C-alpha cells in the first residue's frame, strides 16, 4: 500500500550546453506530492557514463536514505546521453526506481543518436535493460514510465499520488525548477 506521505527522491538534470563538460543533477526529497524535506545534488559528465555510480553514491550516503521508499527520475538519461542503469540503481540502493517520460520515446531516433558513441552497445543495452514502457493517465493526459524493483501497478499509485500540481510528479517538477534556476539564474521550461 502506498502511504500518503511516502518519501520520494525526484531526480532531474539541469540545462547544459554542448560546451559544458559537466551537468548538475538535483534530487528533491518529497513527502508524497506535498512537502519538500530535503535536497541533494551532484555533477555528472555530459554524455558520459558516470550517472549510475554517482547517483548510487549520492543516495546511499544521504541522511535521508532510511526514509526514502522510491526513486523517480525524469527520463532514463541525464546530461544528454549519460544513461542511468535503473536495474543497478535499484539493486545497489535497495530502492525501487520509476522513470517518468512525458512522451513515448522514439527508440529508433535514440538508437541512431547513440551510434555516434564508441560504447554504443553498452548504452543501447542499458536502454533495453530498463524494460517495458507503461502508461498512466494524469488529469486525462497519458504519461509513460518504466520501473525497476516495483510493480507497474504500485508505480502508478506513486505517480498519481505525487502528481499534485501538474502532469509531472511534484518531486520531479521541483527538481527541474531548482536545477534550471541554479544554472540559468531563473527557472525555465517544463519538467
N, C-alpha and C positions, 0 to 999 in steps of 0.2 A: 504494500500500500504506500502511495506517495503522500507524505505529510505536507501540509500547507506551507510550512517554513523549511522545507528541505534545503540543505546548503548546497548551492550550485556554484561551481567555478566556471565563469564565462570567459573565453579566451578569444581575442581578436588582435590583428596586427595593425600597425599604424600605416599611414600613407608613406610612400617612398618613391624615389626617382631611380632611373637607370644608373645614375652615377653613385648612388648610395651603396656602401658595402654591407651595412647592417640595417636591420629593421627592428623597431621597438615592438615588443609583444606586451600587451596588458591583460591581466587577469582580474576579474572582479568576483569577489566572494559575496554571493547573494543569499538571502533567506527567501526562498521561493522567487516570486517576481516583484517583491515589495521593498526590501531593505538591503542596502549595501553595507556589508560588515567589514570588508577589507579589500585591499588592492595589492596585486603582485605584478612584477614586471621583470623582463629580461630582454636581451637582444639576440637575434639570430642573423645569420648571413643571408643576404638577398640571393635568392636562387641557390642557396646552399643545401646542405643535408644534415644540419645540426639541430633542427627543431625538436625532434623526439627526445634526444638526451637532455637538451636544455630544459624542456618542459618537465620531464621526469624529475630532474634535479630540483627545479623551482617548486614543484608540487610536493615532493617528498620532504623538503626542508622547511616548508612554511608552518607557522604556528597554528594555522587554520586546518591543517591536514586531518586531524582527528574528527573535525566536524563535517568535513566535505563528504557528500554522498554521490556526486556525479560531476563529470567534466563536460562542458559544452564548448565546441569550437565553431567559429564562423568559417565554414569550409574546411577542406582537408589539407590545405596548404597555407602557409604564412610566408611573408616576404617573397612573393612571387611563386616560384615552384619549389619551395622548401617544404616538402610533403611530410605530413605527420603520419607516423606509423601508429594508427589508433589501436591496433591489437597489442603492440608493445607498451603503449602508454597505459592502457588498461591493466595489463599484466604486471607492470613494474610500479604502478601507483596503487593498485588494487582498488581503483575507482572506475566505474563504468564511464564510457565515452559516448557522447551524442554529437555527431557532426551535422550542423544545420546548413542548408543551402536554400537560398531564396528561389532559385530557378533550377530546373532539372539540368544537370551538366551535359554539355556536348562532348561526349567522350572521344569522338573522332577528332575534334579540334584539339582536345587536351593531348591526345596521343601524338598528333602531329607536332605540337609545340614542344613536347618532351623529347622528341627525336633529336633536337639540337644539343642535348646534353650527352656527354661521354658515358654517363651512367644511366642512360635511358631505360634499360631493362629493370634496374633496381627501382627507379622512380615509378615506372609503369606498374611494376608488381605491387608496390605499396597502394596504388590506386585500386587495383583489382582486389587486393587482400582486404580492403576496407569493407567489402561485402555489398549486399543488396541495398539499393536505394528505395526507401519507403516514402510515403507521403502522409501528410496530415493537413486538415483544413483549420486555419486560424482565421476567425472572423470571416468565413466564407472564401478565403483565398488559400490555395494549396501551397505548402512549402515542403521541402524534401529533407530527408535525413538518413544517416547511416548510424549504426550502433556497434559497440564492442562491449561485451560484459553486461548487457541489459537487453531485455526483450523489446521488440518494437512497440508492443502494447504499453509497457511501462514507460518507455521513452516518450510516447505520445502524451501520456499523463503529465510527465515532467514539462514537456514543451507547452502544453495547453495551460498548465498552472503558472508557468513563468512568463507567458506572453500577456502581460497585464496592460501595457500601454501602447503596443503596436503589434504588427505582424511578426516581429522578431522577439524572441525571448529577452526579457529585460537584462539578464546578465551580459548578453552579447551586445545589446543596444548601448548600454552604458560603457562597456569596454571600448566600443567603437568611438563613442563621444570623447572619452578620456584620451585614447591614443591619438585621435586626429587633432584634438585640442592642444596636446603637448607638442606635437610635431609642427602643426600649421599655425599655432597661436590662437586658433579658434576651431571649434568642432564644425565639421562639414560632412555632407553626404549622408547616405543611409547605411546602416549596419548590414 
